[in-house]
């Protein structure tokens, strides 16, 4: 009954081929949440793979319907060992993005695990089947090493709609707040900062998509006969965009800018590496908010991105003034930003700059969350990872991207600690998605050590 025994069991699970076999079965199940006819496959994955896995942990488990009509099912499980013990809620998601089989390179396919050296290819291998397989296995090996005990209370929540915006997740947490109450969320999704640097992230930037549309007239008109007489919607839209974000990426709308970066966040970001991997693009040092480091621009600040622009026929341009122009945009934002007021802030700003003809259409807002890096549970988790790995993990106050962490941080009021088991070049959401085998083996050790430490007596 030692920590090293639990870690050794986790390594044996990987080295024996059992982890690969589990992942191979799970990747073979096409759990695409975007398919409206796919609820049966999503439920089948929970029933065939995850129910048995959590029941082996001694948990009472069931599948529950989504409180939102049309949403996919959830798996809920609980193992209670006693009053006075810490309670952890573990989260994962069973769904994947579309397979996109025709764009995988020859020899690879989304629903078959293909091993090429250290890379294990397959849809969901990195996002999220490989990651929740690691965590469930680590729990099992800790219980084995402890003679059937974990040393803490465990709750598990697995959803089947993360890749389509987690419909019903927050509503489920609200309805079952007492049932899901815990001291801490531990979950795994997304990438580490680098393949060779274990990482903790504590929340995510939020996101809101919006569309700017200039619709001035039906059809297009000859540019020679009407040029100089008709307002060009593409020109108007380009000028309007230039008032929102400047030519170096700095946000110009006061209502879309964040508050100052808190000191604890700055300290956490001080040694955080960004980019530099073999497959990473080169960072533009003069892009974004001036005076910030790359890590601060990515993790601690807001960005406004133009995702697409259209007017006329981009592939076959003709000598005509288009009647309409459209820009699809996105604001990624940190805690403290008034995201609910983004639409009004855009409207007021465009009106003040002479663009009342630019319509603003705001989509769904996903909230930003951030656990304070100085929170005791964060320090505990970092110390546990360091004890196993032998070095200090990277600590990100929040991801640059967006995950449904608000359901746990806001609805359940939990300290949220995420330990990702993938890396930036894993092709998550893209063709040729893969898991790095050495990283997975290391992650099994880290999670076995973490769950062992959670079950140790504390003052």
C-alpha positions as CSV (number, residue, x, y, z in Angstrom):
1,X,0.0,0.0,0.0
2,X,2.4,2.7,-1.2
3,X,2.2,5.5,-3.7
4,X,4.9,3.9,-5.8
5,X,2.8,0.7,-6.0
6,X,-0.1,2.6,-7.5
7,X,2.2,4.3,-10.0
8,X,3.8,0.9,-10.9
9,X,0.3,-0.6,-11.4
10,X,-0.6,2.3,-13.8
11,X,2.7,1.7,-15.7
12,X,2.0,-2.1,-16.0
13,X,-1.5,-1.3,-17.4
14,X,0.1,0.7,-20.2
15,X,3.1,-1.6,-20.8
16,X,0.9,-4.7,-21.0
17,X,-1.1,-3.4,-23.9
18,X,-4.3,-3.1,-21.8
19,X,-4.5,0.7,-22.2
20,X,-4.1,0.4,-25.9
21,X,-6.9,-2.2,-26.1
22,X,-9.3,-0.1,-24.1
23,X,-8.6,3.0,-26.3
24,X,-8.8,0.9,-29.5
25,X,-12.4,-0.2,-28.5
26,X,-13.4,3.3,-27.6
27,X,-12.0,5.0,-30.7
28,X,-13.9,2.4,-32.8
29,X,-17.2,3.8,-31.6
30,X,-18.2,6.8,-33.8
31,X,-19.7,9.1,-31.1
32,X,-20.2,12.2,-33.2
33,X,-22.5,14.5,-31.3
34,X,-23.2,16.6,-34.4
35,X,-25.3,13.8,-35.9
36,X,-28.9,14.2,-34.8
37,X,-29.4,10.5,-35.3
38,X,-26.4,9.6,-33.1
39,X,-27.9,9.6,-29.6
40,X,-28.1,5.8,-29.6
41,X,-24.3,5.6,-30.3
42,X,-23.6,8.1,-27.6
43,X,-25.7,6.2,-25.1
44,X,-24.1,2.9,-26.3
45,X,-20.6,4.2,-25.5
46,X,-21.7,5.1,-22.0
47,X,-23.4,1.8,-21.5
48,X,-20.7,-0.4,-23.0
49,X,-17.5,1.4,-21.9
50,X,-17.9,3.8,-19.1
51,X,-20.6,2.2,-16.9
52,X,-18.4,-0.9,-16.5
53,X,-15.4,1.2,-15.8
54,X,-16.9,3.3,-13.0
55,X,-18.7,0.2,-11.6
56,X,-15.3,-1.5,-11.3
57,X,-14.4,1.4,-9.0
58,X,-17.2,0.4,-6.7
59,X,-19.3,3.4,-7.8
60,X,-23.1,3.4,-8.2
61,X,-23.7,4.6,-11.7
62,X,-26.6,5.4,-14.0
63,X,-27.3,7.2,-17.3
64,X,-29.7,10.2,-17.1
65,X,-31.5,12.1,-19.8
66,X,-30.5,15.6,-20.8
67,X,-32.7,18.3,-19.2
68,X,-32.5,20.1,-22.6
69,X,-34.8,18.6,-25.3
70,X,-32.6,17.0,-28.0
71,X,-29.5,16.9,-25.9
72,X,-27.4,13.8,-25.4
73,X,-27.4,11.7,-22.2
74,X,-25.1,12.0,-19.2
75,X,-23.4,9.4,-17.0
76,X,-23.5,10.1,-13.3
77,X,-21.6,7.9,-10.8
78,X,-20.7,8.1,-7.1
79,X,-18.6,6.2,-4.7
80,X,-18.8,7.4,-1.1
81,X,-16.2,6.2,1.4
82,X,-17.0,8.4,4.4
83,X,-17.8,11.7,6.0
84,X,-14.9,14.0,6.6
85,X,-13.1,12.8,3.5
86,X,-12.6,15.1,0.5
87,X,-14.9,14.7,-2.4
88,X,-13.7,15.1,-6.0
89,X,-15.9,15.4,-9.0
90,X,-14.3,14.0,-12.2
91,X,-15.6,15.2,-15.6
92,X,-15.1,14.0,-19.1
93,X,-16.9,13.9,-22.4
94,X,-17.7,10.9,-24.6
95,X,-18.5,12.7,-27.9
96,X,-16.1,13.6,-30.7
97,X,-16.1,16.0,-33.6
98,X,-17.0,14.5,-37.1
99,X,-14.6,11.8,-38.4
100,X,-13.9,13.7,-41.6
101,X,-12.5,10.4,-43.0
102,X,-11.8,11.7,-46.5
103,X,-9.2,14.1,-45.3
104,X,-7.1,11.7,-43.2
105,X,-3.8,10.7,-44.9
106,X,-3.5,7.3,-46.5
107,X,-3.2,4.5,-44.0
108,X,-5.2,6.4,-41.3
109,X,-8.9,6.4,-40.6
110,X,-10.9,8.0,-37.8
111,X,-12.5,4.9,-36.3
112,X,-9.5,2.7,-36.1
113,X,-6.6,3.1,-33.8
114,X,-3.4,3.1,-35.9
115,X,0.0,3.0,-34.1
116,X,2.9,4.6,-35.9
117,X,5.9,4.9,-33.5
118,X,4.9,7.1,-30.6
119,X,1.7,8.4,-32.3
120,X,-1.6,6.6,-31.8
121,X,-4.0,7.9,-34.5
122,X,-7.8,7.9,-34.2
123,X,-10.7,10.3,-33.7
124,X,-11.0,10.8,-29.9
125,X,-7.6,9.4,-29.1
126,X,-6.6,12.8,-27.8
127,X,-10.0,14.5,-27.3
128,X,-11.4,13.1,-25.0
129,X,-11.4,9.3,-25.0
130,X,-7.7,8.9,-24.3
131,X,-7.8,11.4,-21.5
132,X,-10.8,10.1,-19.6
133,X,-9.4,6.5,-20.1
134,X,-6.2,7.6,-18.4
135,X,-8.1,9.1,-15.4
136,X,-10.4,6.2,-14.9
137,X,-7.6,3.7,-15.1
138,X,-5.5,5.8,-12.6
139,X,-8.4,5.7,-10.1
140,X,-8.7,1.9,-10.5
141,X,-5.0,1.3,-9.9
142,X,-5.0,3.6,-6.8
143,X,-7.9,1.6,-5.4
144,X,-6.1,-1.7,-6.1
145,X,-2.9,-0.5,-4.4
146,X,-4.9,0.7,-1.4
147,X,-6.7,-2.6,-0.9
148,X,-10.0,-1.5,-2.4
149,X,-10.1,2.0,-1.0
150,X,-9.5,5.4,-2.7
151,X,-9.3,7.4,0.6
152,X,-11.7,10.0,-0.7
153,X,-15.3,10.3,-2.1
154,X,-15.6,10.2,-5.8
155,X,-18.3,11.5,-8.2
156,X,-18.1,11.2,-12.0
157,X,-20.0,13.2,-14.6
158,X,-19.5,12.4,-18.3
159,X,-21.4,14.3,-21.0
160,X,-22.1,13.5,-24.6
161,X,-22.4,17.0,-26.1
162,X,-19.2,18.9,-25.3
163,X,-18.3,19.3,-29.0
164,X,-21.6,21.0,-29.7
165,X,-21.4,23.5,-26.8
166,X,-22.5,21.2,-23.9
167,X,-26.2,21.6,-24.2
168,X,-27.8,20.8,-20.8
169,X,-24.6,20.6,-18.8
170,X,-25.2,23.8,-16.8
171,X,-28.9,23.0,-16.4
172,X,-28.0,19.5,-15.1
173,X,-25.6,21.0,-12.6
174,X,-28.2,23.4,-11.4
175,X,-30.9,20.7,-11.0
176,X,-28.5,18.3,-9.2
177,X,-26.4,20.8,-7.3
178,X,-26.6,18.8,-4.0
179,X,-25.9,15.5,-5.8
180,X,-22.8,16.9,-7.5
181,X,-21.5,18.8,-4.6
182,X,-17.7,18.3,-4.1
183,X,-14.6,20.0,-2.8
184,X,-12.8,20.0,-6.1
185,X,-13.2,19.3,-9.8
186,X,-10.4,17.3,-11.5
187,X,-10.7,16.9,-15.2
188,X,-8.6,16.4,-18.3
189,X,-9.1,18.0,-21.8
190,X,-7.1,20.0,-24.2
191,X,-3.3,20.2,-24.6
192,X,-0.4,20.8,-22.3
193,X,1.6,23.9,-23.1
194,X,4.2,21.5,-24.5
195,X,4.5,17.7,-24.8
196,X,7.3,17.6,-22.3
197,X,5.8,19.9,-19.7
198,X,2.9,18.7,-17.4
199,X,0.3,21.4,-17.1
200,X,-2.4,22.5,-14.8
201,X,-5.1,24.9,-16.1
202,X,-7.7,26.4,-13.9
203,X,-10.4,27.7,-16.2
204,X,-10.8,29.1,-19.7
205,X,-11.3,32.2,-21.6
206,X,-14.9,32.7,-22.6
207,X,-16.1,33.1,-26.2
208,X,-18.8,35.0,-28.1
209,X,-19.2,34.9,-31.8
210,X,-20.8,37.8,-33.6
211,X,-21.6,38.7,-37.2
212,X,-21.4,42.1,-38.8
213,X,-23.6,42.5,-41.8
214,X,-23.9,45.4,-44.3
215,X,-26.9,44.8,-46.6
216,X,-27.4,47.9,-48.7
217,X,-29.3,46.7,-51.8
218,X,-30.4,43.6,-53.8
219,X,-27.9,42.3,-56.3
220,X,-24.7,43.8,-57.6
221,X,-24.3,46.8,-60.0
222,X,-21.7,47.4,-62.7
223,X,-18.7,49.2,-61.2
224,X,-18.1,51.3,-64.3
225,X,-21.7,52.5,-64.5
226,X,-22.3,53.0,-60.8
227,X,-18.9,53.3,-59.2
228,X,-18.6,56.5,-57.1
229,X,-22.4,56.7,-56.8
230,X,-23.2,53.6,-54.7
231,X,-21.8,53.0,-51.3
232,X,-19.8,49.8,-51.4
233,X,-20.7,47.5,-48.5
234,X,-17.4,45.7,-48.5
235,X,-15.6,49.0,-48.1
236,X,-17.9,50.1,-45.4
237,X,-17.4,46.8,-43.5
238,X,-13.6,47.0,-43.8
239,X,-13.7,50.5,-42.4
240,X,-16.0,49.5,-39.6
241,X,-13.8,46.5,-38.6
242,X,-10.8,48.9,-38.5
243,X,-12.5,50.8,-35.7
244,X,-12.9,47.6,-33.7
245,X,-9.4,46.3,-33.8
246,X,-6.3,48.0,-35.2
247,X,-3.8,46.8,-37.8
248,X,-1.7,45.2,-35.0
249,X,-4.5,43.3,-33.3
250,X,-5.2,45.7,-30.4
251,X,-8.9,45.9,-29.4
252,X,-10.2,49.5,-29.7
253,X,-13.7,49.1,-28.2
254,X,-13.5,50.0,-24.5
255,X,-16.4,47.7,-23.6
256,X,-14.6,44.7,-25.1
257,X,-11.3,45.2,-23.3
258,X,-10.6,43.3,-20.0
259,X,-9.6,44.6,-16.6
260,X,-5.9,44.7,-15.6
261,X,-4.2,41.3,-15.2
262,X,-4.3,40.3,-11.5
263,X,-0.8,40.0,-9.8
264,X,-1.4,36.2,-9.0
265,X,-2.1,35.6,-12.7
266,X,1.0,37.5,-13.8
267,X,3.1,35.5,-11.5
268,X,1.7,32.2,-12.8
269,X,2.4,33.3,-16.4
270,X,5.9,34.6,-15.8
271,X,7.6,31.3,-16.8
272,X,4.9,29.9,-19.0
273,X,6.3,28.9,-22.5
274,X,4.1,29.7,-25.5
275,X,4.8,28.0,-28.9
276,X,8.2,26.9,-29.9
277,X,7.2,23.3,-30.8
278,X,8.2,21.7,-34.1
279,X,4.7,22.1,-35.6
280,X,3.8,25.4,-34.0
281,X,3.6,28.6,-36.1
282,X,6.0,31.4,-35.4
283,X,4.6,34.0,-32.9
284,X,4.2,37.6,-34.2
285,X,5.9,39.5,-31.4
286,X,4.4,42.9,-32.5
287,X,0.8,41.6,-32.6
288,X,-1.9,42.1,-29.9
289,X,-2.0,44.3,-26.9
290,X,1.3,46.2,-26.5
291,X,3.3,45.8,-23.3
292,X,2.3,42.2,-22.6
293,X,4.3,39.0,-22.9
294,X,3.1,36.3,-25.3
295,X,1.7,34.3,-22.4
296,X,-0.2,37.3,-21.1
297,X,-1.6,38.1,-24.5
298,X,-2.8,34.5,-24.9
299,X,-4.0,33.7,-21.4
300,X,-4.6,36.9,-19.6
301,X,-6.1,39.2,-22.2
302,X,-8.9,39.5,-24.7
303,X,-8.6,39.0,-28.5
304,X,-11.0,40.0,-31.2
305,X,-10.6,37.9,-34.4
306,X,-12.1,38.2,-37.8
307,X,-12.9,34.6,-38.8
308,X,-14.2,35.2,-42.3
309,X,-15.1,38.0,-44.7
310,X,-17.3,37.8,-47.7
311,X,-18.6,40.1,-50.4
312,X,-19.4,39.4,-54.0
313,X,-18.0,36.1,-55.3
314,X,-14.4,35.7,-53.9
315,X,-13.6,32.9,-56.3
316,X,-14.8,34.6,-59.4
317,X,-14.7,38.3,-58.9
318,X,-16.5,40.5,-61.5
319,X,-16.6,44.2,-62.1
320,X,-19.6,44.9,-60.0
321,X,-20.3,46.6,-56.6
322,X,-21.7,43.9,-54.3
323,X,-25.0,44.6,-52.5
324,X,-24.0,43.0,-49.2
325,X,-20.9,42.2,-47.1
326,X,-20.5,40.0,-44.1
327,X,-17.8,39.4,-41.4
328,X,-18.0,36.6,-38.9
329,X,-16.0,37.5,-35.8
330,X,-15.1,36.2,-32.4
331,X,-14.2,37.7,-29.0
332,X,-12.2,35.5,-26.7
333,X,-12.4,37.1,-23.2
334,X,-11.1,36.7,-19.7
335,X,-12.8,37.0,-16.3
336,X,-14.0,40.5,-15.6
337,X,-15.1,41.3,-19.2
338,X,-18.8,42.3,-19.6
339,X,-19.5,39.7,-22.3
340,X,-23.2,40.0,-21.8
341,X,-22.9,43.6,-22.9
342,X,-20.8,42.8,-26.0
343,X,-23.6,43.4,-28.5
344,X,-24.5,46.8,-27.0
345,X,-20.9,47.8,-26.8
346,X,-20.4,47.0,-30.5
347,X,-23.6,48.8,-31.4
348,X,-22.7,52.0,-29.5
349,X,-19.2,52.0,-30.8
350,X,-20.2,51.5,-34.5
351,X,-22.9,54.2,-34.2
352,X,-20.4,56.6,-32.6
353,X,-18.0,56.1,-35.5
354,X,-20.6,56.7,-38.2
355,X,-21.6,53.1,-39.1
356,X,-25.3,52.7,-38.2
357,X,-25.7,50.7,-41.4
358,X,-23.6,47.8,-40.0
359,X,-25.9,45.3,-38.3
360,X,-24.7,43.4,-35.3
361,X,-25.8,39.8,-34.6
362,X,-24.5,38.2,-31.4
363,X,-24.4,34.5,-30.9
364,X,-24.2,32.3,-27.8
365,X,-21.9,33.6,-25.0
366,X,-19.7,31.0,-23.3
367,X,-18.5,32.2,-19.9
368,X,-14.9,32.8,-18.8
369,X,-13.7,31.2,-15.6
370,X,-10.5,31.3,-13.6
371,X,-9.5,29.7,-10.3
372,X,-6.9,31.8,-8.4
373,X,-3.5,30.2,-8.9
374,X,-2.8,30.8,-5.2
375,X,-5.8,28.6,-4.1
376,X,-4.7,25.8,-1.7
377,X,-6.1,23.0,-3.9
378,X,-4.0,24.4,-6.8
379,X,-0.9,24.4,-4.8
380,X,-1.6,20.8,-3.6
381,X,-2.1,19.6,-7.1
382,X,1.0,21.2,-8.4
383,X,3.0,19.7,-5.5
384,X,1.6,16.2,-6.3
385,X,2.6,16.5,-10.0
386,X,6.0,17.8,-9.1
387,X,6.5,14.8,-6.7
388,X,5.7,12.3,-9.5
389,X,7.3,14.1,-12.5
390,X,10.3,15.7,-10.7
391,X,9.8,19.2,-11.9
392,X,7.4,22.1,-11.5
393,X,4.4,21.9,-13.8
394,X,3.2,24.8,-15.9
395,X,0.2,26.5,-14.3
396,X,-2.2,28.3,-16.6
397,X,-4.9,30.4,-14.8
398,X,-7.1,29.7,-17.7
399,X,-6.9,28.3,-21.2
400,X,-6.7,30.5,-24.2
401,X,-9.6,28.5,-25.6
402,X,-13.1,27.8,-24.2
403,X,-14.4,24.8,-22.3
404,X,-17.7,24.4,-20.3
405,X,-15.9,25.1,-17.0
406,X,-18.6,27.6,-15.9
407,X,-21.0,24.8,-15.1
408,X,-18.5,23.7,-12.4
409,X,-17.0,27.0,-11.3
410,X,-20.2,29.0,-11.2
411,X,-23.1,26.6,-11.0
412,X,-21.4,24.3,-8.5
413,X,-19.0,26.8,-7.0
414,X,-16.0,24.4,-7.3
415,X,-12.3,25.0,-7.4
416,X,-11.5,23.6,-10.9
417,X,-8.2,21.9,-11.7
418,X,-7.6,20.5,-15.2
419,X,-4.6,18.3,-16.1
420,X,-4.5,17.8,-19.9
421,X,-2.9,14.7,-21.4
422,X,-2.4,15.8,-24.9
423,X,-0.1,18.3,-26.6
424,X,-0.5,21.3,-29.0
425,X,0.3,19.4,-32.2
426,X,-2.1,16.5,-31.6
427,X,-4.4,17.6,-34.5
428,X,-7.4,17.8,-32.1
429,X,-10.6,18.5,-34.1
430,X,-8.6,17.9,-37.3
431,X,-7.7,15.0,-39.6
432,X,-4.9,12.7,-38.2
433,X,-5.8,13.3,-34.6
434,X,-3.4,11.4,-32.3
435,X,-2.2,10.7,-28.8
436,X,1.4,10.6,-27.9
437,X,2.2,7.2,-26.2
438,X,5.0,8.4,-24.0
439,X,2.9,11.3,-22.8
440,X,0.0,9.0,-22.0
441,X,2.2,6.7,-20.0
442,X,3.6,9.6,-18.1
443,X,0.0,11.0,-17.5
444,X,-1.0,7.6,-16.0
445,X,1.8,8.0,-13.5
446,X,0.9,11.6,-12.7
447,X,-2.8,10.8,-12.2
448,X,-2.1,7.7,-10.1
449,X,0.1,9.9,-7.9
450,X,-2.4,12.7,-7.7
451,X,-5.3,10.4,-6.7
452,X,-3.1,8.6,-4.2
453,X,-2.2,11.9,-2.6
454,X,-5.9,12.9,-2.5
455,X,-6.5,9.9,-0.3
456,X,-3.8,10.6,2.1
457,X,-4.7,12.0,5.5
458,X,-4.3,15.8,5.8
459,X,-4.0,18.1,8.8
